[in-house]
Amino acid sequence: MIGIREIEDAAERIAGHVVRTPTVPAPGLSGLLGAPVVAKLELLQRTGSFKARGATAKLLSLDGDARAAGVVAVSGGNHAISVAVMAEALGVAATVVMPKAAPAYAVETAEAAGAVVRLTDTMDGAFDLMARLQAEGATLVHPFDDPVVLAGQGTAGLEFAEDVAATDGVPTDVLVSVGGGALISGVAAAFRARLPGVRIWGVETEGAEAMSRALAAGGPRPVELSSIVTTLSAPTVSELTYAHVSALVEDVLVVPDREAVQGTLDLARHGKVWAEPAAGCLLPAARRVRERVGGDVRLGLVLCGGNAAPGDVFAWSERFGLR
């Protein structure tokens, strides 16, 4: 389990390399959800998602030999972008492995940053190839099974907690998207240290339910992936992230892909931000949290990323019959 010291150390390490993203009241979302909403805009982060934090923390922690060996990462999209871009900025050679279902934008951005991109048929295959490249000598930058990466992602939670603590609108409940679980683990650890009364909720999409299945089974289990939300599609969580979520998180809610895409449209219309479905899934989950908690609920949303191509969102909208 990481604590606030590790997160504060990560924050100091990555300062100047990443953006301290804004935390803002969201009146349009407050009206939509029927409760006060404050949002942490990680979609304005360098590389378009929170993933830049953990990737930078890990890359800056490497010694000379590890840097010289080059790094390898596996991703459904955003981790690949972040490792590629930040590795280029820090002068480290990078290979990123993604499934063929990953967004074309992620592939193009990683290649433009100078990374070698390897595509596999499935996410399971991507993790297998990552392991082989690591065995051949590359330095692994794992998307979630690494305490340095987890502490880096936790800096988003540290900033969020510091920002709301300075106001009279501290949320009662904060919602965080869950893939492999590093972001919610770090956010929960930061809030537990700084604002321990705030409840933390995770959100997954159907067909990318690695954490909720792990909680039900008492530990990480492989899951079959079918969600369109590749950025949340981890074939399993790690013992590291499972330990944090099981100890620090209220519950992990699961929403259909259709509702996640509707959430993206609602964030654009009511929140005035362009987010990916990995963030859009928070809105339907927030309604369920409001119903479960009742009373004077105040909601906090970590809008994790905005790397969704308009064409993809419009195609999903048509597929699901959304307007």
Rosetta blueprint (number, residue, H / E / L):
1 M L
2 I L
3 G L
4 I H
5 R H
6 E H
7 I H
8 E H
9 D H
10 A H
11 A H
12 E H
13 R H
14 I H
15 A E
16 G L
17 H L
18 V E
19 V L
20 R L
21 T L
22 P L
23 T E
24 V E
25 P E
26 A L
27 P H
28 G H
29 L H
30 S H
31 G H
32 L H
33 L H
34 G L
35 A L
36 P L
37 V E
38 V E
39 A E
40 K E
41 L E
42 E H
43 L H
44 L H
45 Q L
46 R H
47 T H
48 G H
49 S E
50 F L
51 K H
52 A H
53 R H
54 G H
55 A H
56 T H
57 A H
58 K H
59 L H
60 L H
61 S H
62 L L
63 D L
64 G H
65 D H
66 A H
67 R H
68 A H
69 A L
70 G L
71 V E
72 V E
73 A E
74 V E
75 S L
76 G L
77 G L
78 N H
79 H H
80 A H
81 I H
82 S H
83 V H
84 A H
85 V H
86 M H
87 A H
88 E H
89 A H
90 L H
91 G L
92 V L
93 A L
94 A E
95 T E
96 V E
97 V E
98 M E
99 P E
100 K L
101 A L
102 A L
103 P L
104 A H
105 Y H
106 A H
107 V H
108 E H
109 T H
110 A H
111 E H
112 A H
113 A L
114 G L
115 A L
116 V E
117 V E
118 R E
119 L E
120 T E
121 D L
122 T L
123 M H
124 D H
125 G H
126 A H
127 F H
128 D H
129 L H
130 M H
131 A H
132 R H
133 L H
134 Q H
135 A H
136 E L
137 G L
138 A L
139 T E
140 L E
141 V L
142 H L
143 P L
144 F L
145 D L
146 D L
147 P H
148 V H
149 V H
150 L H
151 A H
152 G H
153 Q H
154 G H
155 T H
156 A H
157 G H
158 L H
159 E H
160 F H
161 A H
162 E H
163 D H
164 V H
165 A H
166 A L
167 T L
168 D L
169 G L
170 V L
171 P L
172 T L
173 D E
174 V E
175 L E
176 V E
177 S E
178 V L
179 G L
180 G L
181 G L
182 A H
183 L H
184 I H
185 S H
186 G H
187 V H
188 A H
189 A H
190 A H
191 F H
192 R H
193 A H
194 R H
195 L L
196 P L
197 G L
198 V L
199 R E
200 I E
201 W E
202 G E
203 V E
204 E E
205 T E
206 E L
207 G L
208 A E
209 E L
210 A H
211 M H
212 S H
213 R H
214 A H
215 L H
216 A H
217 A H
218 G L
219 G L
220 P L
221 R L
222 P L
223 V L
224 E L
225 L L
226 S L
227 S L
228 I L
229 V L
230 T H
231 T H
232 L H
233 S L
234 A L
235 P L
236 T L
237 V L
238 S L
239 E H
240 L H
241 T H
242 Y H
243 A H
244 H H
245 V H
246 S H
247 A H
248 L H
249 V L
250 E L
251 D E
252 V E
253 L E
254 V E
255 V E
256 P L
257 D H
258 R H
259 E H
260 A H
261 V H
262 Q H
263 G H
264 T H
265 L H
266 D H
267 L H
268 A H
269 R H
270 H H
271 G H
272 K L
273 V L
274 W L
275 A L
276 E L
277 P H
278 A H
279 A H
280 G H
281 C L
282 L H
283 L H
284 P H
285 A H
286 A H
287 R H
288 R H
289 V H
290 R H
291 E H
292 R H
293 V H
294 G L
295 G L
296 D L
297 V L
298 R L
299 L E
300 G E
301 L E
302 V E
303 L E
304 C L
305 G E
306 G L
307 N L
308 A L
309 A L
310 P H
311 G H
312 D H
313 V H
314 F H
315 A H
316 W H
317 S H
318 E H
319 R H
320 F L
321 G L
322 L L
323 R L
